[in-house]
């Protein structure tokens, strides 16, 4: 998809999933996408993988995703977010989104990013699971909001 196509994409209001997988997609593309993401009120899944996204583009995307009330899955794996970009993503965890899964593996991050993720997750009542396989896989899962209403106490999260 080229940048010029963003003029047409907002006309497709009922999109549930957007997937961008190419090294040609970078920060400029992410910033343009961020300007139209709030138009997709039914968006549930965003994949921006195997791209050239950095912390700058990630900041734009997560800021726009906060205006997508149905977003449940975010996959920003295999980019170049580094610690700063991972932190931008983690900053939305405590916000009242419907997130179920966030994938952040293979982003040239360090243990500092993992520590930051754990800190942010600890303030989330719906945090369910954190899976880190070296720096290859970083996946955070959350329970759905409806599950929280049925259980007044927070269950023990799993960190692997």
N, C-alpha and C positions, 0 to 999 in steps of 0.2 A: 504494500500500500504506500502510495506517495503522499506527501504533505498536502497536495492539492485536493486529495479525496476527502479531507476533513470537512470540506464545505458541504458534502453530500451526506456523510455519515450521521449527523444529528437528526436527519429526517427519519431515520430508522429508530424510533423511540423505544421499541420494546425488545431491545437486545438484552439477552441474559448472560452472554459470554463474549469476551473479546480476548483474542490470543495473538500476540505478536512475537515471532521467533525468528530473529535474523540479526546479524551483526550490524546491518545497516540502520537498525533502530537504536537511536541514542537519546541524549538529553533534549535536543531540539525537537525530535519527534514526540518525546514524552511531554514536553511543555505544551506542544500543540494539542496533543491528546487530552491533557489536563484541562484545557480550556473548554472542551466539549463534554467531558465525563459527567458533570452534573446534569446534563440533558438525559442521561440514561438512568432513569429512576428505578428500572427493573433489573439493572446490572447485578449479577450475582458472582461472576467470576472474571478476574482479570489476570491474564498471563502475559508477562513481559519478560521473556526468558531468552537465554542465549543471545543477548543483545549487548550493546555498548553503553548501558545505563550507568551513570555515576550517582553520587550523593545528590547532586543538583537536580537531576531528573527524578530521582526517587522522592525528593522533597516535594516537587510539583505534583507527582502522582498521588502520594498519600494525602496531600492537602485536598486535592479534588475528590478523592475517594470518600472523604468524610461527608460529602454531599450525596453519596450514593447509598440510600438507606437499606437496600437489600444485599449489599456486598457481603459475601460469605467466604470467598476464597481469593487469596492474593498469592501469586507465584512470581517472585522476582529473582529466581535462581539463575545462576550462571551469567552474571553481569560483572560490574566492577564497582559495587557499592562501597566497599571497604567499611571500616568501622562507622564512619560518619553517616553513610547511607543506611546502614542497619539501624542506627539510632533514630533516624528520621522515621523509619517504619515502626519501630518499637514505641515511639511516642504516641501513636494512635491507639495502642492496646487498651489503655484505661478509658478511652472514649466509648460512648454507648453505641457501638456498631454491632452488627450481627455476625461478626467474624467467627468462622469455624476453623479455618486453616490458613496459615501464612508460611510460605516456603521461601527461604533465604539462602540456600546452600550455594557453594562455589562463587563467592563474591569477594575474594581476597580480603577477608576479615580476620581479626585476631581474637584471642580470648577476651580481650577488653569488650568487644561487641557482644560476646556470649554473656559476659557478666552483666552488661547493661540490659540485655534481653531478660535475664533472670530477674533483675531488679524491677523492671517494668511489669513483668508477669506476676510478680508477688502482690501487686496492688489490684489485680484483676480477680474478681470473684468467680468468673467463669473460666479461668485458666484450667486446662485439663492435662496437657501433655507437652513436653519439650523433648525433642529428639535431636541430638547433635552427634554426628559421626565424624569425628575429627572436624575439619572445616568443610568437608564435602557436603554434608547435609545438615541443615538447620531448619527444623519444622516445628512450629508452634500450633497446637490445636486448642480450641476452646469449646466448651459445651454451649448448647443453644440457650438463649434467654429463657425459653419456656421451661427448660430443665431447672433453672435457678428458682423459678417461682414455686416449684414443687418441693424443693429441698431448701430449708432455711439455713442449714449449716453447710459450710464449704467442705467438700471432700478433699482429701490429700492429693495434690497434684503429683504427676509422675515426671521425673527428670531423668533422662537416660544419657 
